[in-house]
Amino acid sequence: MTPARIWLRRNLFRTRFDSAVTVAVGLLVAYTLFRLVRFVLVTGRWEVVRVNLKLLLVGRYPNVHLPRVAVALVVAAAVGGVVAGMVRRHQAAAGTAEHRSQGLGRRAAGLLGRFWPVLVGIGLLLGLSGTAGPWLTAVGFIGAAVAGRIAGEHLPARLDPLLILVALATPFGLVAYVADGAGWEDWGGVLLNVFLALASMVLCFPLGVLAALGRRSTLPIVRGLSTIYIELLRGMPLFVLLLMANVALGFFVPPDLSPGKVVRAIVVFTLFTGAYLAEIVRGGLQSLPPGQEEAAKALGMSPVSTTFLIVLPQALRNVIPAQVGQLISLFKDTTLAGAAMGLFDLLDVGQVITRQGDFAGQRLTPEAYAFVALLFWLGSYTMSRESQRIERKLGVGER
C-alpha cells in the first residue's frame, strides 16, 4: 500500500462514520468550488469593477496626480528591496548554512511562495485595467524591488545606519508627496484603507507597549491611568468612538482648529487598537518566568535595561500571533470609518458603484462585494503568512 493510501486510510476512512463524513464534506467542498468557479468565470458580470477600477483603488484622487501614486509605489519597493538585501547580507555574514546553500532559483521560488497572493492580486488588477499606466507601474515596482534587493546585498556595511534612517523616513516622505497632489480628505478606495491601517499600526504599537508597561508599574498614578485608558477604550464599541470623533468633537473644538476626518479616524484607530495591544503585551510579559528579571538584577542591570533588553523582546516574541491578529482586525475595521465618518473607503465605493446609472437595478452587488472582499483577503492573508514565517524563524512555540 502506498504512503498516500495509508494516510487516507488512517485519517479520512478509518471507520464507516469517518468515511461517510469525508464523502459528505468532499461533495460539499466540490459543489462550493464549482459554484465559485462558475461565478468567477461564467456568470459574474465584472464590467462594474472594470469601469470603476480607479474609484476602487484610489477613490476621487485626481487623475492628473495619479503618477504620484505610481512613483510612491516604485520608491517604496526600492527602499524595501534595499532593506531586504541588507538583512540578507547580515544573515549571510553570520555564516548560516541556510543562506550559504540557497541559490538564485531557490530564493526566487521562496519569494514566489511567500508573496503569491500579492502577485495574484496584481495580475487581477492588470487584467481588469484597460490602460498602460498600471502595467508600467507594476513593471517599475518589480524592477525597483529586484534592483534594491541586489543593491542592498552589495552596499558597504558602513552605510547601514544611513539606510535605516532613509527607510524610516521614506513612509513619511511618500505620504507627504502623495498628499501634495490631493489632500487626505480626497483619498478613497483601498488607498485610504491601507493608509489608515498603516498609520494606525505605526502609532498604536508603541502606545500599546507603553500602556502595558504602565499597567505593571509600581507607581500608583501611572498604573491607574494606564488601567483607566485600557479598560475604557476596550469597553467601548469602535463604531461609537468613530461617531463621537465625527460628530461630538465639534462641540468641544472650534471648527478652525478641528482636525480633518482622516486624522480623527487615525487617532481613534490608534487609541482603540493600542488598548487591545496593551493587554496582549501584558499577557506576554506575564508569561515570562520571574527568573529572567532576577538574573538581570544579579548582573547589575538597571530596571530600564532589564525591561527593554531582556523582558520586553521575549514578551513580544511570545505574543506575535495575537499581535498580528489584532493588526489584521485593524486593517479590516478601517471600513467602519466610511460608515461612521463618511469617508470614501473601499467598502463605500463598492456600495456606490452598483447604484450608478449604467449599473443601477442590475443586482451587481455580489460582484462588487466579491472584489472588495478579495482585496481585503489578499492583504490579511499576506500579513498572516508573514507572521507565521517570523514565528518559524524565531522558534515561537518551541522549547
C-alpha positions as MATLAB code, in Angstrom:
seq = 'MTPARIWLRRNLFRTRFDSAVTVAVGLLVAYTLFRLVRFVLVTGRWEVVRVNLKLLLVGRYPNVHLPRVAVALVVAAAVGGVVAGMVRRHQAAAGTAEHRSQGLGRRAAGLLGRFWPVLVGIGLLLGLSGTAGPWLTAVGFIGAAVAGRIAGEHLPARLDPLLILVALATPFGLVAYVADGAGWEDWGGVLLNVFLALASMVLCFPLGVLAALGRRSTLPIVRGLSTIYIELLRGMPLFVLLLMANVALGFFVPPDLSPGKVVRAIVVFTLFTGAYLAEIVRGGLQSLPPGQEEAAKALGMSPVSTTFLIVLPQALRNVIPAQVGQLISLFKDTTLAGAAMGLFDLLDVGQVITRQGDFAGQRLTPEAYAFVALLFWLGSYTMSRESQRIERKLGVGER';
ca = [
       0.000    0.000    0.000;
       1.369    3.420   -0.985;
       2.042    6.111    1.663;
      -0.813    8.224    0.257;
      -3.321    5.382    0.642;
      -2.054    4.691    4.159;
      -2.548    8.350    5.108;
      -6.065    8.392    3.626;
      -6.940    5.184    5.433;
      -5.714    6.439    8.808;
      -7.033    9.991    8.642;
     -10.151   10.012    6.440;
     -11.533    6.481    6.110;
     -10.715    4.832    9.430;
     -14.342    3.871   10.193;
     -17.611    3.855    8.323;
     -18.676    7.057   10.074;
     -15.381    8.775    9.150;
     -15.834    7.626    5.558;
     -19.374    8.993    5.407;
     -18.274   12.352    6.857;
     -15.346   12.511    4.418;
     -17.578   11.836    1.415;
     -20.213   14.353    2.556;
     -17.675   17.101    3.218;
     -15.907   16.324   -0.057;
     -19.155   16.683   -2.003;
     -19.954   19.956   -0.229;
     -16.481   21.360   -0.959;
     -16.672   20.243   -4.591;
     -20.088   21.879   -5.029;
     -18.884   25.100   -3.400;
     -15.819   25.236   -5.632;
     -17.965   24.560   -8.696;
     -20.305   27.443   -7.853;
     -17.377   29.731   -7.082;
     -15.534   28.968  -10.331;
     -18.779   29.302  -12.268;
     -19.462   32.676  -10.671;
     -15.955   33.977  -11.367;
     -15.562   32.696  -14.929;
     -19.097   32.372  -16.320;
     -21.965   34.141  -14.575;
     -20.142   37.048  -12.920;
     -20.607   40.420  -14.635;
     -17.346   42.165  -13.848;
     -17.878   45.233  -16.016;
     -18.921   47.209  -12.942;
     -15.497   46.526  -11.433;
     -13.524   47.168  -14.618;
     -15.216   50.512  -15.303;
     -14.790   51.708  -11.705;
     -11.331   50.267  -11.054;
      -9.834   53.689  -10.428;
     -12.535   54.533   -7.875;
     -11.992   51.227   -6.090;
      -8.242   51.755   -5.852;
      -7.773   55.487   -5.184;
     -11.252   56.986   -4.894;
     -11.552   60.594   -6.026;
      -7.801   61.137   -6.219;
      -7.254   63.477   -9.234;
      -6.264   61.737  -12.452;
      -3.601   64.349  -13.173;
      -1.762   63.379   -9.977;
      -2.013   59.592  -10.322;
       1.683   59.416  -11.358;
       2.472   60.458   -7.778;
       0.907   57.230   -6.507;
       2.894   55.221   -9.059;
       6.152   56.932   -8.084;
       5.425   56.335   -4.390;
       4.881   52.613   -5.009;
       8.110   52.299   -7.012;
      10.154   54.170   -4.394;
       8.642   52.080   -1.586;
       9.543   48.907   -3.497;
      13.110   50.109   -3.998;
      13.597   51.006   -0.329;
      12.007   47.736    0.778;
      14.311   45.827   -1.558;
      17.379   47.610   -0.186;
      16.357   46.772    3.399;
      15.717   43.126    2.443;
      19.119   42.958    0.750;
      20.799   44.491    3.777;
      19.157   41.935    6.072;
      20.228   39.085    3.811;
      23.797   40.419    3.761;
      23.897   40.285    7.546;
      22.434   36.777    7.545;
      24.990   35.625    5.003;
      27.790   37.198    7.042;
      26.602   35.195   10.035;
      27.525   32.085    8.036;
      24.316   30.123    8.491;
      24.086   27.025    6.308;
      20.654   28.051    5.065;
      21.894   31.226    3.432;
      25.097   29.739    2.083;
      23.330   26.949    0.242;
      20.420   28.848   -1.325;
      20.853   29.620   -4.992;
      19.109   32.250   -7.073;
      16.436   29.862   -8.323;
      15.622   28.612   -4.855;
      15.407   32.139   -3.486;
      13.105   33.178   -6.347;
      10.883   30.171   -5.634;
      10.823   31.100   -1.956;
       9.772   34.680   -2.717;
       7.096   33.393   -5.078;
       5.790   31.083   -2.382;
       5.707   33.939    0.124;
       4.063   36.612   -1.982;
       1.882   34.682   -4.413;
      -1.313   36.276   -3.008;
       0.082   39.727   -3.793;
       1.107   38.594   -7.275;
      -2.372   37.163   -7.870;
      -3.888   40.481   -6.844;
      -1.548   42.451   -9.102;
      -2.325   40.135  -12.013;
      -6.059   40.553  -11.432;
      -5.807   44.338  -11.355;
      -3.693   44.379  -14.502;
      -6.169   42.116  -16.253;
      -9.026   44.497  -15.407;
      -7.079   47.602  -16.382;
      -7.514   48.990  -19.865;
      -4.636   51.488  -19.809;
      -0.864   51.267  -19.873;
      -0.331   53.129  -16.588;
      -0.902   50.174  -14.223;
       1.319   47.920  -16.375;
       4.161   50.443  -16.270;
       3.704   50.823  -12.516;
       3.827   47.038  -11.998;
       6.983   46.706  -14.112;
       8.608   49.587  -12.251;
       7.558   48.143   -8.890;
       9.059   44.718   -9.597;
      12.181   46.168  -11.198;
      12.776   48.570   -8.312;
      12.321   45.774   -5.744;
      14.802   43.495   -7.542;
      17.324   46.284   -8.074;
      17.017   47.372   -4.454;
      17.498   43.809   -3.231;
      20.699   43.406   -5.283;
      21.989   46.810   -4.215;
      21.255   46.133   -0.552;
      23.336   42.945   -0.628;
      26.393   44.696   -2.096;
      26.343   48.076   -0.361;
      29.118   48.503    2.236;
      28.182   47.849    5.835;
      29.220   51.351    6.891;
      26.146   52.724    5.081;
      23.704   50.624    7.139;
      22.852   53.402    9.665;
      22.089   55.768    6.785;
      19.975   53.136    5.044;
      17.978   52.557    8.226;
      17.318   56.289    8.600;
      16.220   56.510    4.963;
      13.934   53.507    5.400;
      12.327   55.062    8.477;
      11.851   58.455    6.808;
      10.597   57.113    3.463;
       6.966   56.399    4.514;
       6.520   59.939    5.848;
       8.036   61.453    2.726;
       5.898   59.340    0.403;
       2.702   60.181    2.282;
       3.524   63.891    2.078;
       4.344   63.530   -1.632;
       1.069   61.772   -2.455;
      -0.945   64.135   -0.225;
       0.566   67.130   -2.031;
      -1.360   66.076   -5.147;
      -4.622   65.811   -3.214;
      -5.357   66.203    0.477;
      -6.180   63.234    2.646;
      -9.869   64.123    2.502;
      -9.829   63.428   -1.253;
      -8.291   59.972   -0.850;
     -10.515   56.953   -1.193;
     -10.759   53.312   -2.145;
      -8.198   50.809   -0.998;
      -5.580   53.601   -0.887;
      -7.436   55.175    2.023;
      -7.933   51.871    3.853;
      -4.249   50.973    3.560;
      -3.176   54.437    4.699;
      -5.484   54.384    7.725;
      -4.272   50.910    8.656;
      -0.542   51.573    8.235;
      -0.607   54.927   10.039;
      -2.584   53.466   12.933;
      -0.323   50.386   13.144;
       2.804   52.525   13.387;
       1.297   54.678   16.133;
      -0.616   52.082   18.160;
       2.253   49.657   18.697;
       4.453   51.905   20.892;
       1.315   53.183   22.625;
       0.236   49.634   23.462;
       3.688   48.689   24.751;
       3.874   51.759   26.981;
       0.352   51.169   28.295;
       1.192   47.540   29.101;
       4.330   48.586   30.967;
       2.369   51.326   32.724;
      -0.252   48.885   33.938;
       2.503   46.762   35.503;
       4.220   49.789   37.014;
       4.713   50.084   40.757;
       3.772   53.781   40.600;
       0.071   54.066   41.527;
      -0.645   57.072   39.301;
       0.952   55.536   36.225;
      -0.720   52.184   36.870;
      -4.092   53.812   37.473;
      -4.023   55.993   34.371;
      -2.922   53.063   32.208;
      -5.671   50.845   33.605;
      -8.334   53.508   33.045;
      -7.215   54.046   29.447;
      -7.137   50.334   28.636;
     -10.437   49.401   30.263;
     -12.272   52.479   28.979;
     -11.239   52.014   25.351;
     -11.718   48.234   25.388;
     -15.202   48.664   26.831;
     -16.485   50.973   24.074;
     -17.512   49.910   20.544;
     -15.175   51.147   17.840;
     -18.093   52.355   15.730;
     -19.334   54.551   18.580;
     -15.876   56.066   19.041;
     -15.733   56.905   15.344;
     -19.190   58.505   15.503;
     -18.149   60.562   18.514;
     -14.980   61.698   16.744;
     -17.025   62.691   13.708;
     -19.933   64.425   15.455;
     -19.223   65.182   19.088;
     -15.753   66.677   18.565;
     -17.327   69.803   17.096;
     -18.940   70.616   20.463;
     -15.544   70.856   22.178;
     -13.140   72.091   19.485;
     -13.618   75.251   17.358;
     -14.181   74.486   13.657;
     -10.975   76.239   12.579;
      -8.931   74.060   14.979;
     -10.741   70.785   14.348;
      -8.638   68.161   12.520;
      -9.861   66.534    9.336;
     -11.851   63.319    9.286;
      -8.878   61.212    8.230;
      -6.808   62.453   11.170;
      -9.717   61.815   13.537;
     -10.066   58.272   12.213;
      -6.346   57.590   12.676;
      -6.476   58.877   16.261;
      -9.474   56.672   17.098;
      -7.955   53.563   15.482;
      -4.655   54.218   17.262;
      -6.193   54.641   20.715;
      -8.596   51.719   20.305;
      -6.053   49.222   18.939;
      -3.386   50.427   21.370;
      -5.625   49.425   24.284;
      -6.058   45.905   22.904;
      -2.351   45.574   22.125;
      -1.571   46.659   25.683;
      -3.425   43.648   27.077;
      -1.758   41.354   24.538;
       1.689   42.628   25.505;
       0.819   42.397   29.201;
      -0.043   38.749   28.674;
       3.365   38.247   27.059;
       5.069   39.929   29.993;
       3.250   37.713   32.465;
       4.251   34.588   30.526;
       7.932   35.087   31.376;
       9.300   33.375   34.479;
      10.484   35.758   37.227;
      13.960   34.263   36.990;
      14.631   36.425   33.915;
      14.384   39.657   35.878;
      16.163   38.189   38.887;
      19.115   37.124   36.742;
      19.306   40.599   35.194;
      19.298   42.199   38.635;
      22.043   39.832   39.750;
      24.150   41.067   36.826;
      23.669   44.658   37.953;
      21.385   45.753   35.123;
      19.085   48.707   35.718;
      15.287   48.245   35.635;
      15.060   50.101   32.300;
      17.769   47.963   30.708;
      16.180   44.820   32.094;
      12.799   45.738   30.642;
      13.883   46.804   27.161;
      16.790   44.405   26.642;
      15.691   41.235   28.447;
      11.996   41.124   29.285;
      10.207   43.038   26.520;
      11.861   41.330   23.494;
      10.934   37.896   24.843;
       7.397   39.004   25.709;
       6.789   40.455   22.239;
       8.173   37.294   20.649;
       5.781   35.104   22.623;
       2.665   37.017   21.508;
       3.418   37.554   17.830;
       0.299   35.626   16.670;
      -2.021   37.675   18.877;
      -0.394   40.953   17.845;
      -0.675   40.220   14.138;
      -4.258   39.057   14.601;
      -5.115   42.387   16.199;
      -3.402   44.315   13.396;
      -5.302   42.305   10.782;
      -8.517   43.225   12.580;
      -7.445   46.855   12.455;
      -6.973   46.631    8.674;
     -10.488   45.239    8.235;
     -12.025   47.652   10.739;
     -10.960   50.629    8.625;
     -14.193   50.066    6.688;
     -16.059   51.418    9.724;
     -14.573   54.846    9.002;
     -16.655   55.029    5.842;
     -19.909   54.161    7.601;
     -19.317   56.319   10.699;
     -17.461   59.310    9.251;
     -18.480   59.443    5.596;
     -15.026   58.643    4.240;
     -14.965   57.215    0.709;
     -13.283   53.955    1.644;
     -13.184   50.721   -0.376;
     -16.413   49.265    1.027;
     -18.261   52.539    0.449;
     -17.039   52.614   -3.144;
     -18.249   49.045   -3.606;
     -21.721   50.136   -2.498;
     -21.817   53.295   -4.619;
     -20.755   51.815   -7.957;
     -23.731   49.433   -8.031;
     -26.074   52.459   -7.947;
     -24.554   54.241  -10.951;
     -26.823   54.950  -13.895;
     -25.312   52.260  -16.124;
     -25.478   49.587  -13.410;
     -28.468   50.562  -11.240;
     -31.035   47.835  -10.801;
     -28.850   45.090  -12.312;
     -28.149   43.372   -8.965;
     -24.375   43.650   -9.272;
     -23.809   43.789   -5.515;
     -22.302   40.258   -5.366;
     -19.657   41.174   -7.963;
     -18.756   44.458   -6.243;
     -18.588   42.946   -2.771;
     -16.659   39.911   -4.015;
     -13.956   42.204   -5.422;
     -13.824   44.237   -2.200;
     -13.595   41.064   -0.120;
     -10.818   39.722   -2.338;
      -8.666   42.829   -1.829;
      -9.090   42.653    1.944;
      -8.380   38.918    1.934;
      -5.180   39.364   -0.058;
      -3.879   41.922    2.432;
      -4.938   39.968    5.519;
      -3.672   36.623    4.224;
      -0.292   38.093    3.288;
       0.084   39.558    6.772;
      -0.860   36.224    8.310;
       1.660   34.279    6.203;
       4.458   36.701    7.029;
       3.567   36.398   10.710;
       3.853   32.607   10.510;
       7.211   32.939    8.752;
       8.525   35.208   11.531;
       7.251   32.746   14.128;
       9.146   29.878   12.464;
      12.346   31.911   12.245;
      12.123   32.935   15.895;
      11.007   29.498   17.047;
       7.783   30.721   18.678;
       6.081   27.829   20.491;
       9.224   25.700   20.501;
      11.139   24.703   23.587;
];
